[in-house]
């Protein structure tokens, strides 16, 4: 096969820029061309990272110096709960959050700064990063041919691999008809960046409120103000800018927020948030009418889709960066093996299946769950279950690089029907608990005056990456048992059968007997 380059990456944003760096670091002989339409970088949503993605940035891509010098460390996720009238003062709100920086690091990213570093750094590593390049055609074959315009001139290159990292533009994904609508999880979002937000850790903030978290920085957290059907975020950037936005179920969040004036009016209707935003200067605005979609395929005949060119579920736990991590790892591995002459069909099938599994397992965390977000009691139970499962299963396996192990992948895919069904049944159980709590008039019962440690459900963080499958399986059973017990308590019913149960209980419905009738 005669080619001009080995790999063409469509898009030099977060996913594409990271893949350029990864390919050049891992295989410096690969000829990599990145076509990026914009000549500038700008603020973008997706500033908050989580532990798996941060490990990828630090361990795989050697970006620690840049991250700590140019961005902010993240002090975990933090949730604040309001009264029914949305008029509670901030110090009175119940809170879930950290009292110190987490053991496993994560970051708040200024996307404009990071993407500029990736483009310039990609060039320094020997990649051809072309800015101002508008892709006009992709012909798949052996080799592929990519045509693009830059400075009014058309260029065409032959390549062995093409990777679509063009975000929601989805150049190749749309051409191949890969987009799969997710109609049963319909959320919209609007956001802006502001300057001069009141400092959550500042001198004017109530001293007892600051002492409650041992003067750990709340500002460095990804802060959520949570309400029935929607949540509002605050994410700090090193430049003194704060990202602010709202995500909500379309039945609870009106389309008016999809305008700058509508967003500002909506946020001002929440006392605590309105006070924080009162002196702020508003800098930009963006929005999406629908967030979630999937993909029919992540990999094909020497092509791949990564980042938002492939799929997106929900931003509540910032899973998009984890999907970038896995898709980039898999893509880089497949390209290297293919160039080395290895047959990759079986590995490619397993990689694709694992990403589809992860996406299917991610949706139940959000689908039909937005109604419970505004209750301290309900979200605390949901959060403890979700974060413990994330650390125990997904972060553990990534730290051990098990996603490259074909036997591990085969085992995971055999478990997929049971795991996804269990997560769906847990979603139904949490939704039933919300209906029961609401019917009793107790939805906001503990929304004021309470505090819970954000990672209180995890006592194994320092052991991650060194545990065997038997240990993680046992921990899963403990996590599931605790979640079941707490849901039944919220339902006001006995968790008959004790604390022991497994996947089969949820697959067959035996553990759910009578629980969903409320």
Secondary structure, DSSP 8 states (H G I E B T S, - for coil): ---SEEEEEE--SHHHHHHHHHHHHH-TTS-EEEEES-SS----S--B--HHHHHIIIIIT--HHHHHHHSEE---EEEEE--TTS---GGGBEEEE-SS--SS--EE--HHHHHHHHHHHHHHTT-EEEET-EEEEEE-SSSEEEEEEETTEEEEEEEEEEEE--GGG-HHHHHTT-EEE-TTS-EEEEEEEEE----TTSTTS-HHHHHTTTT--STTSEEEEEETTEEEEEEE-TTSEEEEEEEEETTTS-GGGGSHHHHHHHHHTSHHHHHHHTT-EE---EEES---EEES-SEETTEEE-GGGT-B--TTTTTHHHHHHHHHHHHHHHHHHHHTT---HHHHHHHHHHHHHHHHHHHTTTTTTGGGTT-HHHHHHHHHHHHHHIIIIIIHHHHTTGGG-HHHHHHHHHHHHHHHHHHHHHHHHHHHHHHHHHHTT-TTTTSBS-EEETTTT-S-GGGTTS--HHHHHHHHHHHHHHHHHHHHHHHTS--TT-S---HHHHHHSGGGTTGGG-
